[in-house]
Amino acid sequence: MAVVYGDLHIHLGRTSGRKPVKITASPKLTLANIQVVAKFQKGLDLIGLVDAACSGVMADLKELIAKGELVLLSGGGYVWQGLTVFLGSEVELAQSETGREAHFLAFFPSMDALESYAQQLRLWVTNPSLSTQRLRLTPDAWLELVVANSGVALAAHAFTPHKGVYGNCVRKLGEMFTKPQAILGLELGLSANTELAFSIKDTHVYSYIANSDAHSLQTIGREFTVYDLPRLDFTEWSKAMQLKADGIVATHGLEPLLGKYYRSFCPNCNWLAKDEQAIFICPHCAEPMIYGVWDRIRAIADWSGLVNHRPPYRAHVPLPMLPGIGPKTYVQMIHGLGTEIDILYNVSLESIGRLVGPSIAKYVAAVRDGTLLIEPGGGGKYGRVAKNLER
């Protein structure tokens, strides 16, 4: 068995020819840069490229395969200089009755399977070179297309107010799909955690995983899942996604309070909800608020029992979000101590203190202990780690 750190939601900003892919992503998010940062800076073993079905990215990947740099594994997936890569696609689907939209992910075991899927998908998108296209296709038809090409389907950032299926569209996946059981897992997304997700009974039949939805190199690995697989390939990962399997060891999601949409926010009054109840209309100006993940989940929650049969959830705080760690200090830590995941969870506090000082070592210790003080985010602004460590 092998312990695997995986982030299966990474976007590309540009192709090798500098053509745009994900418009809202950094142009530095190229295949070459992603490989280096994910493996040697962040400490990941497995990544998912969710724009692999875009025509320009697919051409770049085929070139890597032709050069022998991207090698197909016998169980599916590819290995690229020590990093395992799954080829994926993110799409936007509309709920038939309301027209509300949500994002979904599909991953495929090989380039042949991905290309077959992409060719059929082109009939239903406006521009096959761009990421996260809205499909002129029903959710059921898309899911059938994924399954027909040996793919695995997941709900992306399932609880966020921006394009999350529970956060924006429905209370149950059966309101969007005839066969919702064909969806294998839910991506928790920023500002949600296992406890919040489990308060919606409909989610109990799906695995939960954490991925970054990286739109920049820095945000790669800000959320990740720890797997324990007999072999690192697509087949074994697919088995781990079955709810009764044991392959998922832990989910490391960004500390929910740090997310951009943790609580509802009124942009008119610059007011962030703090009440112990869900709120969507500002009590000061009576205008609709920007929904918070916590508020939306509380509003549709229908389960109050204990969380059971789920891997532990660990609130993760990336190094750059800790006070005192600017770009120069971050580089110093990576060069002197190892990858970001190792520094946050494995490197001794004494070693961290010797290199960058006791103050930063105390923040890392607080990440490990779950004792950081957080100023919560909302309304599109990230939360912040408070400089004060005393509660």
Contacts in CASP RR format, 6 or more apart in sequence:
PFRMAT RR
TARGET T0000
AUTHOR 0000-0000-0000
METHOD contacts of the structure
MODEL  1
MAVVYGDLHIHLGRTSGRKPVKITASPKLTLANIQVVAKFQKGLDLIGLV
DAACSGVMADLKELIAKGELVLLSGGGYVWQGLTVFLGSEVELAQSETGR
EAHFLAFFPSMDALESYAQQLRLWVTNPSLSTQRLRLTPDAWLELVVANS
GVALAAHAFTPHKGVYGNCVRKLGEMFTKPQAILGLELGLSANTELAFSI
KDTHVYSYIANSDAHSLQTIGREFTVYDLPRLDFTEWSKAMQLKADGIVA
THGLEPLLGKYYRSFCPNCNWLAKDEQAIFICPHCAEPMIYGVWDRIRAI
ADWSGLVNHRPPYRAHVPLPMLPGIGPKTYVQMIHGLGTEIDILYNVSLE
SIGRLVGPSIAKYVAAVRDGTLLIEPGGGGKYGRVAKNLER
1 228 0 8 1.000
1 229 0 8 1.000
1 230 0 8 1.000
2 228 0 8 1.000
2 229 0 8 1.000
2 230 0 8 1.000
2 231 0 8 1.000
2 232 0 8 1.000
3 226 0 8 1.000
3 227 0 8 1.000
3 228 0 8 1.000
3 249 0 8 1.000
4 45 0 8 1.000
4 46 0 8 1.000
4 84 0 8 1.000
4 226 0 8 1.000
4 227 0 8 1.000
4 228 0 8 1.000
4 229 0 8 1.000
4 232 0 8 1.000
5 43 0 8 1.000
5 44 0 8 1.000
5 45 0 8 1.000
5 46 0 8 1.000
5 224 0 8 1.000
5 225 0 8 1.000
5 226 0 8 1.000
5 341 0 8 1.000
6 44 0 8 1.000
6 45 0 8 1.000
6 46 0 8 1.000
6 47 0 8 1.000
6 211 0 8 1.000
6 224 0 8 1.000
6 225 0 8 1.000
6 226 0 8 1.000
6 227 0 8 1.000
7 38 0 8 1.000
7 42 0 8 1.000
7 44 0 8 1.000
7 46 0 8 1.000
7 47 0 8 1.000
7 48 0 8 1.000
7 211 0 8 1.000
7 212 0 8 1.000
7 214 0 8 1.000
7 220 0 8 1.000
7 221 0 8 1.000
7 223 0 8 1.000
7 224 0 8 1.000
7 225 0 8 1.000
8 46 0 8 1.000
8 47 0 8 1.000
8 48 0 8 1.000
8 50 0 8 1.000
8 86 0 8 1.000
8 105 0 8 1.000
8 107 0 8 1.000
8 209 0 8 1.000
8 211 0 8 1.000
8 225 0 8 1.000
9 48 0 8 1.000
9 50 0 8 1.000
9 90 0 8 1.000
9 105 0 8 1.000
9 156 0 8 1.000
9 157 0 8 1.000
9 187 0 8 1.000
9 211 0 8 1.000
9 212 0 8 1.000
9 213 0 8 1.000
9 214 0 8 1.000
10 29 0 8 1.000
10 34 0 8 1.000
10 38 0 8 1.000
10 47 0 8 1.000
10 48 0 8 1.000
10 49 0 8 1.000
10 50 0 8 1.000
10 211 0 8 1.000
10 212 0 8 1.000
10 214 0 8 1.000
10 220 0 8 1.000
11 21 0 8 1.000
11 22 0 8 1.000
11 25 0 8 1.000
11 29 0 8 1.000
11 50 0 8 1.000
11 51 0 8 1.000
11 90 0 8 1.000
11 131 0 8 1.000
11 213 0 8 1.000
11 214 0 8 1.000
11 215 0 8 1.000
12 21 0 8 1.000
12 22 0 8 1.000
12 25 0 8 1.000
12 29 0 8 1.000
12 30 0 8 1.000
12 31 0 8 1.000
12 34 0 8 1.000
12 49 0 8 1.000
12 51 0 8 1.000
12 54 0 8 1.000
12 57 0 8 1.000
12 131 0 8 1.000
13 20 0 8 1.000
13 21 0 8 1.000
13 22 0 8 1.000
13 25 0 8 1.000
13 26 0 8 1.000
13 27 0 8 1.000
13 28 0 8 1.000
13 29 0 8 1.000
13 30 0 8 1.000
13 51 0 8 1.000
13 131 0 8 1.000
14 20 0 8 1.000
14 21 0 8 1.000
14 27 0 8 1.000
14 28 0 8 1.000
14 29 0 8 1.000
14 30 0 8 1.000
15 21 0 8 1.000
15 30 0 8 1.000
15 56 0 8 1.000
15 57 0 8 1.000
15 59 0 8 1.000
15 60 0 8 1.000
16 30 0 8 1.000
16 31 0 8 1.000
16 32 0 8 1.000
16 60 0 8 1.000
16 63 0 8 1.000
18 27 0 8 1.000
19 56 0 8 1.000
19 129 0 8 1.000
20 27 0 8 1.000
20 129 0 8 1.000
20 130 0 8 1.000
21 51 0 8 1.000
21 54 0 8 1.000
21 56 0 8 1.000
21 57 0 8 1.000
21 129 0 8 1.000
21 130 0 8 1.000
21 131 0 8 1.000
22 29 0 8 1.000
22 51 0 8 1.000
22 130 0 8 1.000
22 131 0 8 1.000
22 132 0 8 1.000
22 215 0 8 1.000
23 130 0 8 1.000
23 131 0 8 1.000
24 215 0 8 1.000
25 131 0 8 1.000
25 214 0 8 1.000
25 215 0 8 1.000
25 216 0 8 1.000
26 215 0 8 1.000
26 216 0 8 1.000
26 217 0 8 1.000
28 216 0 8 1.000
28 217 0 8 1.000
29 214 0 8 1.000
29 215 0 8 1.000
29 216 0 8 1.000
29 217 0 8 1.000
31 49 0 8 1.000
31 57 0 8 1.000
31 60 0 8 1.000
31 61 0 8 1.000
31 64 0 8 1.000
33 217 0 8 1.000
34 47 0 8 1.000
34 49 0 8 1.000
34 217 0 8 1.000
34 220 0 8 1.000
35 80 0 8 1.000
35 81 0 8 1.000
35 83 0 8 1.000
37 217 0 8 1.000
37 220 0 8 1.000
38 44 0 8 1.000
38 47 0 8 1.000
38 83 0 8 1.000
38 220 0 8 1.000
38 221 0 8 1.000
39 45 0 8 1.000
39 81 0 8 1.000
39 82 0 8 1.000
39 83 0 8 1.000
40 339 0 8 1.000
41 334 0 8 1.000
41 339 0 8 1.000
41 340 0 8 1.000
42 220 0 8 1.000
42 221 0 8 1.000
42 339 0 8 1.000
42 340 0 8 1.000
42 341 0 8 1.000
43 339 0 8 1.000
43 340 0 8 1.000
43 341 0 8 1.000
43 342 0 8 1.000
44 83 0 8 1.000
44 220 0 8 1.000
44 221 0 8 1.000
44 224 0 8 1.000
44 341 0 8 1.000
45 83 0 8 1.000
45 84 0 8 1.000
45 232 0 8 1.000
46 83 0 8 1.000
46 84 0 8 1.000
46 85 0 8 1.000
46 86 0 8 1.000
46 227 0 8 1.000
46 232 0 8 1.000
46 237 0 8 1.000
47 83 0 8 1.000
47 84 0 8 1.000
47 85 0 8 1.000
47 86 0 8 1.000
47 220 0 8 1.000
48 85 0 8 1.000
48 86 0 8 1.000
48 87 0 8 1.000
48 88 0 8 1.000
48 107 0 8 1.000
48 211 0 8 1.000
49 57 0 8 1.000
49 61 0 8 1.000
49 85 0 8 1.000
49 86 0 8 1.000
49 87 0 8 1.000
49 88 0 8 1.000
50 88 0 8 1.000
50 89 0 8 1.000
50 90 0 8 1.000
50 105 0 8 1.000
50 131 0 8 1.000
50 156 0 8 1.000
51 57 0 8 1.000
51 88 0 8 1.000
51 89 0 8 1.000
51 90 0 8 1.000
51 131 0 8 1.000
51 132 0 8 1.000
52 58 0 8 1.000
52 61 0 8 1.000
52 87 0 8 1.000
52 88 0 8 1.000
52 89 0 8 1.000
52 114 0 8 1.000
53 87 0 8 1.000
53 88 0 8 1.000
53 89 0 8 1.000
53 114 0 8 1.000
53 117 0 8 1.000
53 118 0 8 1.000
53 121 0 8 1.000
53 128 0 8 1.000
54 128 0 8 1.000
54 129 0 8 1.000
54 130 0 8 1.000
54 131 0 8 1.000
55 118 0 8 1.000
55 128 0 8 1.000
55 129 0 8 1.000
56 129 0 8 1.000
58 111 0 8 1.000
58 114 0 8 1.000
58 115 0 8 1.000
58 118 0 8 1.000
61 70 0 8 1.000
61 87 0 8 1.000
61 111 0 8 1.000
62 111 0 8 1.000
64 70 0 8 1.000
64 80 0 8 1.000
65 71 0 8 1.000
65 72 0 8 1.000
65 78 0 8 1.000
65 111 0 8 1.000
69 80 0 8 1.000
69 81 0 8 1.000
70 78 0 8 1.000
70 79 0 8 1.000
70 80 0 8 1.000
70 85 0 8 1.000
71 78 0 8 1.000
71 79 0 8 1.000
71 80 0 8 1.000
72 78 0 8 1.000
72 110 0 8 1.000
72 111 0 8 1.000
73 79 0 8 1.000
73 84 0 8 1.000
73 232 0 8 1.000
73 233 0 8 1.000
73 234 0 8 1.000
74 233 0 8 1.000
75 109 0 8 1.000
75 231 0 8 1.000
75 233 0 8 1.000
75 234 0 8 1.000
75 235 0 8 1.000
75 236 0 8 1.000
76 109 0 8 1.000
76 110 0 8 1.000
76 233 0 8 1.000
76 234 0 8 1.000
76 235 0 8 1.000
77 84 0 8 1.000
77 85 0 8 1.000
77 86 0 8 1.000
77 87 0 8 1.000
77 109 0 8 1.000
77 110 0 8 1.000
77 233 0 8 1.000
77 234 0 8 1.000
78 84 0 8 1.000
78 85 0 8 1.000
78 86 0 8 1.000
78 87 0 8 1.000
79 85 0 8 1.000
84 232 0 8 1.000
84 233 0 8 1.000
86 107 0 8 1.000
86 108 0 8 1.000
86 234 0 8 1.000
86 237 0 8 1.000
87 107 0 8 1.000
87 108 0 8 1.000
87 110 0 8 1.000
87 111 0 8 1.000
87 114 0 8 1.000
88 105 0 8 1.000
88 106 0 8 1.000
88 107 0 8 1.000
88 108 0 8 1.000
88 114 0 8 1.000
89 105 0 8 1.000
89 106 0 8 1.000
89 107 0 8 1.000
89 108 0 8 1.000
89 114 0 8 1.000
89 117 0 8 1.000
89 118 0 8 1.000
89 121 0 8 1.000
90 103 0 8 1.000
90 104 0 8 1.000
90 105 0 8 1.000
90 131 0 8 1.000
90 132 0 8 1.000
90 156 0 8 1.000
91 103 0 8 1.000
91 104 0 8 1.000
91 106 0 8 1.000
91 121 0 8 1.000
91 132 0 8 1.000
91 133 0 8 1.000
91 134 0 8 1.000
91 135 0 8 1.000
91 142 0 8 1.000
92 101 0 8 1.000
92 102 0 8 1.000
92 103 0 8 1.000
92 132 0 8 1.000
92 133 0 8 1.000
92 134 0 8 1.000
92 135 0 8 1.000
92 163 0 8 1.000
93 101 0 8 1.000
93 102 0 8 1.000
93 103 0 8 1.000
93 104 0 8 1.000
93 134 0 8 1.000
93 135 0 8 1.000
93 137 0 8 1.000
93 138 0 8 1.000
93 139 0 8 1.000
93 142 0 8 1.000
93 176 0 8 1.000
94 100 0 8 1.000
94 101 0 8 1.000
94 134 0 8 1.000
94 139 0 8 1.000
95 101 0 8 1.000
95 102 0 8 1.000
95 139 0 8 1.000
95 169 0 8 1.000
95 170 0 8 1.000
95 175 0 8 1.000
95 176 0 8 1.000
96 138 0 8 1.000
96 139 0 8 1.000
96 176 0 8 1.000
97 175 0 8 1.000
98 169 0 8 1.000
100 168 0 8 1.000
100 169 0 8 1.000
100 170 0 8 1.000
101 134 0 8 1.000
101 163 0 8 1.000
101 168 0 8 1.000
101 169 0 8 1.000
102 155 0 8 1.000
102 156 0 8 1.000
102 163 0 8 1.000
102 164 0 8 1.000
102 165 0 8 1.000
102 168 0 8 1.000
102 169 0 8 1.000
102 176 0 8 1.000
103 132 0 8 1.000
103 155 0 8 1.000
103 156 0 8 1.000
103 157 0 8 1.000
103 163 0 8 1.000
103 164 0 8 1.000
103 165 0 8 1.000
104 139 0 8 1.000
104 142 0 8 1.000
104 153 0 8 1.000
104 154 0 8 1.000
104 155 0 8 1.000
104 156 0 8 1.000
104 165 0 8 1.000
104 183 0 8 1.000
105 153 0 8 1.000
105 154 0 8 1.000
105 155 0 8 1.000
105 156 0 8 1.000
105 187 0 8 1.000
106 117 0 8 1.000
106 146 0 8 1.000
106 151 0 8 1.000
106 152 0 8 1.000
106 153 0 8 1.000
106 154 0 8 1.000
107 151 0 8 1.000
107 152 0 8 1.000
107 154 0 8 1.000
107 234 0 8 1.000
108 114 0 8 1.000
108 117 0 8 1.000
108 149 0 8 1.000
108 150 0 8 1.000
108 151 0 8 1.000
108 152 0 8 1.000
108 234 0 8 1.000
109 150 0 8 1.000
109 151 0 8 1.000
109 234 0 8 1.000
109 235 0 8 1.000
113 149 0 8 1.000
113 150 0 8 1.000
113 151 0 8 1.000
114 149 0 8 1.000
116 149 0 8 1.000
117 145 0 8 1.000
117 146 0 8 1.000
117 149 0 8 1.000
117 151 0 8 1.000
118 128 0 8 1.000
120 145 0 8 1.000
120 149 0 8 1.000
121 128 0 8 1.000
121 135 0 8 1.000
121 145 0 8 1.000
122 128 0 8 1.000
124 135 0 8 1.000
124 136 0 8 1.000
124 137 0 8 1.000
125 133 0 8 1.000
125 134 0 8 1.000
125 135 0 8 1.000
125 136 0 8 1.000
126 133 0 8 1.000
126 134 0 8 1.000
127 133 0 8 1.000
135 142 0 8 1.000
137 145 0 8 1.000
139 176 0 8 1.000
139 177 0 8 1.000
140 177 0 8 1.000
140 178 0 8 1.000
140 179 0 8 1.000
143 153 0 8 1.000
143 177 0 8 1.000
143 179 0 8 1.000
143 182 0 8 1.000
143 183 0 8 1.000
146 152 0 8 1.000
146 153 0 8 1.000
147 153 0 8 1.000
147 182 0 8 1.000
152 184 0 8 1.000
152 238 0 8 1.000
152 241 0 8 1.000
153 182 0 8 1.000
153 183 0 8 1.000
153 184 0 8 1.000
154 183 0 8 1.000
154 184 0 8 1.000
154 185 0 8 1.000
154 186 0 8 1.000
154 187 0 8 1.000
154 209 0 8 1.000
155 164 0 8 1.000
155 165 0 8 1.000
155 166 0 8 1.000
155 173 0 8 1.000
155 183 0 8 1.000
155 185 0 8 1.000
155 186 0 8 1.000
155 187 0 8 1.000
155 206 0 8 1.000
156 163 0 8 1.000
156 164 0 8 1.000
156 187 0 8 1.000
156 213 0 8 1.000
157 163 0 8 1.000
157 164 0 8 1.000
157 187 0 8 1.000
157 188 0 8 1.000
157 189 0 8 1.000
157 190 0 8 1.000
157 213 0 8 1.000
158 164 0 8 1.000
158 165 0 8 1.000
158 166 0 8 1.000
158 167 0 8 1.000
158 186 0 8 1.000
158 187 0 8 1.000
158 188 0 8 1.000
158 189 0 8 1.000
158 192 0 8 1.000
158 197 0 8 1.000
158 203 0 8 1.000
159 166 0 8 1.000
159 167 0 8 1.000
159 188 0 8 1.000
159 189 0 8 1.000
159 191 0 8 1.000
159 192 0 8 1.000
159 196 0 8 1.000
159 197 0 8 1.000
159 293 0 8 1.000
159 296 0 8 1.000
159 297 0 8 1.000
160 167 0 8 1.000
160 168 0 8 1.000
160 189 0 8 1.000
160 190 0 8 1.000
160 191 0 8 1.000
160 192 0 8 1.000
160 261 0 8 1.000
160 293 0 8 1.000
161 167 0 8 1.000
161 168 0 8 1.000
161 261 0 8 1.000
161 290 0 8 1.000
161 291 0 8 1.000
161 292 0 8 1.000
161 293 0 8 1.000
161 296 0 8 1.000
162 168 0 8 1.000
162 261 0 8 1.000
165 173 0 8 1.000
165 176 0 8 1.000
166 186 0 8 1.000
166 200 0 8 1.000
166 202 0 8 1.000
166 203 0 8 1.000
166 296 0 8 1.000
166 297 0 8 1.000
166 300 0 8 1.000
167 291 0 8 1.000
167 293 0 8 1.000
167 296 0 8 1.000
167 297 0 8 1.000
169 175 0 8 1.000
169 176 0 8 1.000
170 176 0 8 1.000
171 200 0 8 1.000
171 202 0 8 1.000
171 300 0 8 1.000
172 180 0 8 1.000
172 202 0 8 1.000
173 180 0 8 1.000
173 183 0 8 1.000
173 202 0 8 1.000
173 206 0 8 1.000
174 180 0 8 1.000
174 202 0 8 1.000
177 183 0 8 1.000
181 205 0 8 1.000
183 206 0 8 1.000
184 206 0 8 1.000
184 207 0 8 1.000
184 238 0 8 1.000
184 241 0 8 1.000
184 242 0 8 1.000
185 206 0 8 1.000
185 207 0 8 1.000
185 208 0 8 1.000
185 209 0 8 1.000
185 241 0 8 1.000
186 197 0 8 1.000
186 203 0 8 1.000
186 206 0 8 1.000
186 207 0 8 1.000
186 208 0 8 1.000
186 209 0 8 1.000
187 209 0 8 1.000
187 210 0 8 1.000
187 211 0 8 1.000
187 213 0 8 1.000
188 194 0 8 1.000
188 197 0 8 1.000
188 208 0 8 1.000
188 209 0 8 1.000
188 210 0 8 1.000
188 223 0 8 1.000
188 251 0 8 1.000
188 253 0 8 1.000
189 210 0 8 1.000
189 211 0 8 1.000
189 213 0 8 1.000
189 223 0 8 1.000
189 253 0 8 1.000
189 254 0 8 1.000
190 213 0 8 1.000
190 223 0 8 1.000
190 254 0 8 1.000
190 256 0 8 1.000
190 258 0 8 1.000
190 259 0 8 1.000
190 260 0 8 1.000
190 261 0 8 1.000
190 293 0 8 1.000
191 254 0 8 1.000
191 256 0 8 1.000
191 257 0 8 1.000
191 259 0 8 1.000
191 260 0 8 1.000
191 261 0 8 1.000
191 262 0 8 1.000
191 292 0 8 1.000
191 293 0 8 1.000
191 294 0 8 1.000
192 256 0 8 1.000
192 293 0 8 1.000
192 297 0 8 1.000
193 253 0 8 1.000
193 256 0 8 1.000
193 313 0 8 1.000
193 315 0 8 1.000
194 208 0 8 1.000
194 251 0 8 1.000
194 307 0 8 1.000
194 310 0 8 1.000
194 311 0 8 1.000
194 313 0 8 1.000
195 307 0 8 1.000
195 313 0 8 1.000
196 256 0 8 1.000
196 293 0 8 1.000
196 294 0 8 1.000
196 297 0 8 1.000
197 203 0 8 1.000
197 208 0 8 1.000
197 297 0 8 1.000
198 204 0 8 1.000
198 303 0 8 1.000
198 307 0 8 1.000
198 310 0 8 1.000
199 297 0 8 1.000
199 298 0 8 1.000
199 301 0 8 1.000
199 302 0 8 1.000
199 303 0 8 1.000
199 304 0 8 1.000
200 297 0 8 1.000
200 300 0 8 1.000
200 301 0 8 1.000
200 302 0 8 1.000
200 303 0 8 1.000
201 302 0 8 1.000
201 303 0 8 1.000
204 303 0 8 1.000
205 243 0 8 1.000
206 243 0 8 1.000
207 240 0 8 1.000
207 241 0 8 1.000
207 242 0 8 1.000
207 243 0 8 1.000
207 248 0 8 1.000
208 251 0 8 1.000
208 310 0 8 1.000
208 311 0 8 1.000
209 225 0 8 1.000
209 241 0 8 1.000
209 248 0 8 1.000
209 251 0 8 1.000
210 223 0 8 1.000
210 224 0 8 1.000
210 225 0 8 1.000
210 251 0 8 1.000
210 252 0 8 1.000
210 253 0 8 1.000
210 316 0 8 1.000
211 223 0 8 1.000
211 224 0 8 1.000
211 225 0 8 1.000
212 219 0 8 1.000
212 220 0 8 1.000
212 221 0 8 1.000
212 222 0 8 1.000
212 223 0 8 1.000
212 224 0 8 1.000
213 219 0 8 1.000
213 223 0 8 1.000
214 220 0 8 1.000
214 221 0 8 1.000
214 222 0 8 1.000
218 318 0 8 1.000
218 320 0 8 1.000
219 318 0 8 1.000
221 318 0 8 1.000
221 340 0 8 1.000
222 253 0 8 1.000
222 254 0 8 1.000
222 316 0 8 1.000
222 318 0 8 1.000
223 251 0 8 1.000
223 252 0 8 1.000
223 253 0 8 1.000
223 254 0 8 1.000
223 316 0 8 1.000
224 252 0 8 1.000
224 253 0 8 1.000
224 316 0 8 1.000
224 341 0 8 1.000
225 248 0 8 1.000
225 250 0 8 1.000
225 251 0 8 1.000
225 252 0 8 1.000
226 248 0 8 1.000
226 249 0 8 1.000
226 250 0 8 1.000
226 251 0 8 1.000
226 252 0 8 1.000
226 311 0 8 1.000
227 237 0 8 1.000
227 240 0 8 1.000
227 247 0 8 1.000
227 248 0 8 1.000
227 249 0 8 1.000
228 246 0 8 1.000
228 247 0 8 1.000
228 249 0 8 1.000
229 236 0 8 1.000
229 237 0 8 1.000
229 240 0 8 1.000
229 247 0 8 1.000
230 236 0 8 1.000
239 245 0 8 1.000
239 247 0 8 1.000
240 246 0 8 1.000
240 247 0 8 1.000
240 248 0 8 1.000
241 248 0 8 1.000
248 311 0 8 1.000
249 311 0 8 1.000
250 311 0 8 1.000
250 312 0 8 1.000
250 313 0 8 1.000
250 314 0 8 1.000
251 311 0 8 1.000
251 312 0 8 1.000
251 313 0 8 1.000
251 314 0 8 1.000
252 313 0 8 1.000
252 314 0 8 1.000
252 316 0 8 1.000
253 313 0 8 1.000
253 314 0 8 1.000
253 315 0 8 1.000
253 316 0 8 1.000
254 315 0 8 1.000
254 316 0 8 1.000
254 317 0 8 1.000
254 318 0 8 1.000
255 315 0 8 1.000
255 316 0 8 1.000
255 317 0 8 1.000
255 372 0 8 1.000
255 374 0 8 1.000
256 262 0 8 1.000
256 293 0 8 1.000
256 294 0 8 1.000
256 315 0 8 1.000
257 374 0 8 1.000
257 375 0 8 1.000
257 376 0 8 1.000
257 377 0 8 1.000
257 383 0 8 1.000
258 317 0 8 1.000
258 321 0 8 1.000
258 374 0 8 1.000
258 376 0 8 1.000
258 377 0 8 1.000
258 382 0 8 1.000
258 383 0 8 1.000
258 384 0 8 1.000
258 385 0 8 1.000
259 293 0 8 1.000
259 376 0 8 1.000
259 377 0 8 1.000
259 378 0 8 1.000
259 382 0 8 1.000
259 383 0 8 1.000
260 377 0 8 1.000
260 378 0 8 1.000
260 379 0 8 1.000
260 380 0 8 1.000
260 381 0 8 1.000
260 382 0 8 1.000
260 383 0 8 1.000
261 290 0 8 1.000
261 291 0 8 1.000
261 292 0 8 1.000
261 293 0 8 1.000
261 377 0 8 1.000
261 378 0 8 1.000
261 379 0 8 1.000
261 380 0 8 1.000
262 292 0 8 1.000
262 293 0 8 1.000
262 294 0 8 1.000
262 376 0 8 1.000
262 377 0 8 1.000
262 378 0 8 1.000
262 383 0 8 1.000
263 272 0 8 1.000
263 273 0 8 1.000
263 274 0 8 1.000
263 292 0 8 1.000
263 294 0 8 1.000
263 295 0 8 1.000
263 376 0 8 1.000
263 377 0 8 1.000
263 378 0 8 1.000
264 272 0 8 1.000
264 273 0 8 1.000
264 278 0 8 1.000
264 279 0 8 1.000
264 280 0 8 1.000
264 289 0 8 1.000
264 290 0 8 1.000
264 291 0 8 1.000
264 292 0 8 1.000
264 295 0 8 1.000
264 378 0 8 1.000
264 379 0 8 1.000
265 271 0 8 1.000
265 272 0 8 1.000
265 273 0 8 1.000
265 289 0 8 1.000
265 290 0 8 1.000
265 292 0 8 1.000
265 377 0 8 1.000
265 378 0 8 1.000
265 379 0 8 1.000
265 380 0 8 1.000
265 381 0 8 1.000
266 272 0 8 1.000
266 282 0 8 1.000
266 284 0 8 1.000
266 285 0 8 1.000
266 287 0 8 1.000
266 289 0 8 1.000
266 290 0 8 1.000
267 290 0 8 1.000
267 379 0 8 1.000
268 282 0 8 1.000
268 285 0 8 1.000
268 287 0 8 1.000
269 282 0 8 1.000
269 284 0 8 1.000
269 285 0 8 1.000
271 282 0 8 1.000
271 284 0 8 1.000
272 376 0 8 1.000
272 377 0 8 1.000
272 378 0 8 1.000
272 379 0 8 1.000
273 279 0 8 1.000
273 289 0 8 1.000
273 292 0 8 1.000
273 295 0 8 1.000
277 298 0 8 1.000
278 294 0 8 1.000
278 295 0 8 1.000
278 296 0 8 1.000
278 298 0 8 1.000
278 299 0 8 1.000
279 289 0 8 1.000
279 295 0 8 1.000
280 288 0 8 1.000
280 289 0 8 1.000
280 291 0 8 1.000
280 295 0 8 1.000
280 299 0 8 1.000
281 287 0 8 1.000
281 288 0 8 1.000
281 289 0 8 1.000
282 288 0 8 1.000
282 289 0 8 1.000
290 378 0 8 1.000
290 379 0 8 1.000
290 380 0 8 1.000
292 378 0 8 1.000
292 379 0 8 1.000
315 370 0 8 1.000
316 344 0 8 1.000
316 367 0 8 1.000
317 344 0 8 1.000
317 367 0 8 1.000
317 372 0 8 1.000
317 385 0 8 1.000
318 340 0 8 1.000
319 325 0 8 1.000
319 330 0 8 1.000
319 333 0 8 1.000
319 340 0 8 1.000
319 343 0 8 1.000
319 344 0 8 1.000
320 326 0 8 1.000
320 327 0 8 1.000
320 330 0 8 1.000
321 382 0 8 1.000
321 384 0 8 1.000
321 385 0 8 1.000
322 360 0 8 1.000
322 363 0 8 1.000
322 364 0 8 1.000
322 367 0 8 1.000
322 385 0 8 1.000
323 359 0 8 1.000
323 363 0 8 1.000
323 385 0 8 1.000
323 387 0 8 1.000
324 359 0 8 1.000
324 360 0 8 1.000
324 363 0 8 1.000
325 333 0 8 1.000
325 356 0 8 1.000
325 360 0 8 1.000
329 356 0 8 1.000
329 360 0 8 1.000
332 355 0 8 1.000
332 356 0 8 1.000
333 343 0 8 1.000
333 352 0 8 1.000
333 355 0 8 1.000
333 356 0 8 1.000
334 340 0 8 1.000
334 343 0 8 1.000
336 355 0 8 1.000
337 343 0 8 1.000
337 347 0 8 1.000
337 351 0 8 1.000
337 352 0 8 1.000
337 355 0 8 1.000
338 347 0 8 1.000
343 352 0 8 1.000
343 364 0 8 1.000
344 364 0 8 1.000
344 367 0 8 1.000
344 368 0 8 1.000
345 368 0 8 1.000
349 361 0 8 1.000
349 364 0 8 1.000
349 365 0 8 1.000
350 361 0 8 1.000
352 360 0 8 1.000
352 361 0 8 1.000
352 364 0 8 1.000
353 360 0 8 1.000
353 361 0 8 1.000
362 389 0 8 1.000
363 372 0 8 1.000
363 385 0 8 1.000
363 389 0 8 1.000
366 372 0 8 1.000
366 389 0 8 1.000
371 389 0 8 1.000
371 391 0 8 1.000
372 385 0 8 1.000
372 386 0 8 1.000
372 389 0 8 1.000
373 385 0 8 1.000
373 386 0 8 1.000
373 388 0 8 1.000
373 389 0 8 1.000
373 390 0 8 1.000
373 391 0 8 1.000
374 383 0 8 1.000
374 384 0 8 1.000
374 385 0 8 1.000
374 386 0 8 1.000
375 383 0 8 1.000
375 384 0 8 1.000
375 385 0 8 1.000
375 386 0 8 1.000
376 383 0 8 1.000
377 383 0 8 1.000
377 384 0 8 1.000
END
